[in-house]
């Protein structure tokens, strides 16, 4: 983490709303990504919200990365984009039921057919 030129946050960064058990325990982040988010997340959130102004070349580059995600180069920038994806993105919901109601359609079709088994 010594090569990162972005200033560390004044306080540790936690998102208890989106990740109540922590970043790494959510299963979406590695331990390294969790540490990067905890130590630098406060600064990155401030830069993104416009509360803090970019002081270094790397902080200015981070603001460009927020506009064009393809410019992300460092692990910190990629971890923040990943955080945005999982914290603010749409939650995926998988259901065990299908939308097709084939059984109800087949029952209706059977009721409409004449009964040929009980002919006189």
C-alpha positions in Angstrom: 0.0 0.0 0.0 3.1 2.3 0.1 2.9 3.1 -3.6 -0.6 4.6 -3.3 -0.5 8.4 -3.6 -4.1 9.0 -2.6 -4.3 10.3 1.0 -5.7 8.0 3.6 -9.1 8.7 5.0 -9.5 10.6 8.3 -11.6 7.7 9.6 -12.0 4.1 8.6 -14.7 3.5 5.9 -17.5 1.1 6.5 -20.8 0.7 4.7 -23.0 -0.9 7.3 -26.1 -0.5 5.1 -24.9 -2.4 2.1 -22.3 -4.6 3.9 -23.4 -5.1 7.5 -20.9 -7.9 8.1 -18.0 -6.2 6.4 -16.6 -6.1 2.9 -14.7 -9.4 2.9 -17.4 -11.4 4.6 -19.9 -10.4 1.9 -18.0 -12.7 -0.4 -17.6 -10.0 -3.0 -14.2 -8.6 -2.0 -10.8 -10.1 -1.2 -9.0 -9.2 2.1 -6.7 -6.8 0.2 -9.7 -5.0 -1.4 -11.3 -4.8 2.0 -8.2 -3.2 3.5 -8.0 -0.7 0.6 -11.7 0.3 1.1 -11.4 0.6 4.8 -8.3 2.8 4.7 -8.9 4.9 1.6 -12.7 4.7 1.2 -13.4 7.8 3.3 -11.2 9.9 0.9 -12.6 8.2 -2.2 -16.2 8.8 -1.1 -15.4 12.5 -0.4 -13.8 12.9 -3.8 -16.7 11.3 -5.5 -19.2 13.4 -3.6 -17.3 16.6 -4.2 -16.7 17.2 -0.5 -12.9 16.9 -1.0 -10.8 18.4 -3.8 -8.2 16.4 -5.6 -4.7 17.3 -4.4 -2.5 14.8 -6.2 -2.2 13.5 -9.8 -3.6 10.2 -8.7 -6.6 11.7 -7.1 -7.4 13.7 -10.3 -7.0 10.4 -12.2 -9.5 8.8 -9.8 -12.1 11.4 -10.7 -11.5 10.6 -14.4 -12.0 6.9 -13.6 -15.4 7.7 -12.1 -16.5 9.1 -15.5 -14.9 6.4 -17.6 -14.6 3.1 -15.8 -12.2 1.7 -18.5 -9.4 4.0 -17.3 -9.1 2.2 -13.9 -5.5 1.1 -13.5 -4.7 0.7 -9.8 -6.1 -1.9 -7.4 -7.6 0.9 -5.4 -9.5 2.3 -8.3 -10.7 -1.2 -9.3 -11.8 -2.0 -5.7 -13.8 1.3 -5.6 -15.6 0.5 -8.9 -16.3 -3.0 -7.5 -17.7 -1.4 -4.3 -20.0 0.9 -6.4 -21.2 -2.1 -8.4 -22.2 -4.1 -5.4 -23.3 -1.3 -3.0 -25.3 0.7 -5.5 -26.1 -1.7 -8.2 -29.3 -3.6 -8.6 -29.6 -6.7 -6.4 -29.9 -9.9 -8.3 -32.9 -12.1 -7.4 -33.2 -15.7 -8.4 -36.5 -17.4 -8.1 -37.2 -21.1 -8.2 -40.6 -20.7 -9.9 -40.9 -20.2 -13.6 -43.1 -17.6 -15.2 -44.8 -20.1 -17.5 -48.0 -21.6 -16.3 -48.1 -24.7 -18.4 -50.1 -26.8 -16.0 -53.0 -24.4 -15.9 -53.1 -24.1 -19.7 -53.1 -27.9 -20.1 -55.9 -28.3 -17.6 -58.0 -25.8 -19.5 -57.3 -27.5 -22.8 -58.3 -30.9 -21.3 -61.6 -29.4 -20.0 -62.5 -28.1 -23.5 -61.9 -31.4 -25.2 -64.8 -33.8 -25.5 -64.6 -36.9 -23.2 -64.2 -39.9 -25.5 -63.7 -42.5 -22.8 -67.3 -42.6 -21.7 -69.1 -42.8 -24.9 -72.4 -44.7 -25.0 
